[in-house]
Amino acid sequence: MSIRIAIAGGNGRMGRTLIELIDGHEALSVAAVTLAQDEVAPEPAPVAADLFTHDIGTALAEADVLIDFTTPATSVMHAEACAEAGVSWVLGTTGLDASQQAAVASAAEKVAVCQSANFSTGVNLMLRLVELATRASDDDTDLEVIEAHHRHKVDAPSGTALAIGKAMAAGRNVDLDDQAVFSREGITGARPEGSIGFATIRGGDIVGDHTALFASEGELLEITHRAGTRLAFARGACRAAAWLREKPAGLYDMQDVLQLRD
């Protein structure tokens, strides 16, 4: 029997990609697709028109797992709904604040939640490599994260860029909040020792480019991932949904799905 997937935000970029991918998937099936209150189902509909709904409760009643790439505010509503319905939750929304993240953690006490800044297999392998490279680098190696996305992305730095920064911080056993430099302008002075810098680019239809840069005297190492389409994220989310279905309540991420933990 296939795993029944509810897709949140069916008119969004990721929503449309997920519908296309899951509709032809051997192990997964589209159980429901949610729309924002002011949206209507597309015509022609990519799946049966009666699968579209404005009500998250209706969508979850027919689902085993919710895949959610929407907005932080919407994700808070989904946290409560998934916990109440007993439906597992794959969450790829980024930019959550502390209170919104607390809602996710609360849901994870009742259902299995897989939350990741990026569901791409390649990006998650990159995170592991970045942590290992940071551990092996000298203390005087300068660490930078460079990311580029399409003009419509609303949060910066990207969730993936922050995840790379956290991998660097973990490699040095420090707190990213204490070391991050998110902007530079004017006479900034010399680079603070041990800092982790971020550079953000927004333009065109760039799906997602990320580079971890390790700069030392006479040597430069770059670890780069480039996403050509959103299919990489959708495939990873589907993989997470299949993995999550049999897991007990708890908060997991894509590193768990790929068994990349130490």
C-alpha positions, 0 to 999 in steps of 0.5 A: 500500500502506498504512503498517502501524502498531503501536499501543502501549498499546491500552487507554489513552486515546490508544491507543483513540483511535488505533485508532479513527482508524487503523482508518478511515484511507486511508493507514494500517492497524492492524498490531498493538496492544500490551497491558500484561502484566496487561491483556486485549483489550477486548470487543468488540474495536475491531479483530481480536482477533488483532492484540492482543499482550503482546509488543512484538517480535511487534507490530513484526514486522508493522509499519512504524511504532510509535506510542507514548503509554505510559510512560517506562519502557515507552518505554525497552523500545520504544527497544531493540525498534524499533532491533532490528526496524528499525521507525520510532518516533513517540514522544509519551510525556512525563516522560522522565528523562536516561537514558530520553532517552539510550535514545531518542537511541540508537535514533535512531542506527539508525531514524527517530524522531519525538519530540514533547511534543505532536503537535497541529498547533495546538500546534506552530504555537503554539510557533513563534508563542511563539518569534517573540513572545518575540524581538519582546518587550522584555527587561522583558516577564514570561513565564509558562506556564499549563497545565491537564490532567485529574486522571489526568496524572502529570507536571507541568509537562506536556511541552507546557508545557516545550516552550513554556518552551523556545520562550520561552528560545530566543526570548531565547537563554537556557537554560530550566534557568537561568530556569525558576521551577516553584513559588511559595509564601510570601514569594518576593520580587519576580519574578526578572528574566528568569525564565520562570514555570510554573503547573500545574492538574490537575482533571476531564477537561481534555484539555489547555489551554496559555497563553503569557503575555507581561506588560509595563507596560500591555500583556498578550498571551496565546497559548492553545491548547485541546484539546477531544478527543485526536483532535488529538494522534492525527491529528498522530501519524498525520501524523508516522507517514506522514512518518517512514516514508521518513526515514533514521535520526535524531531528528525532531520535529513541527516537522520534520513541519510544516516549521516550522524556520527 
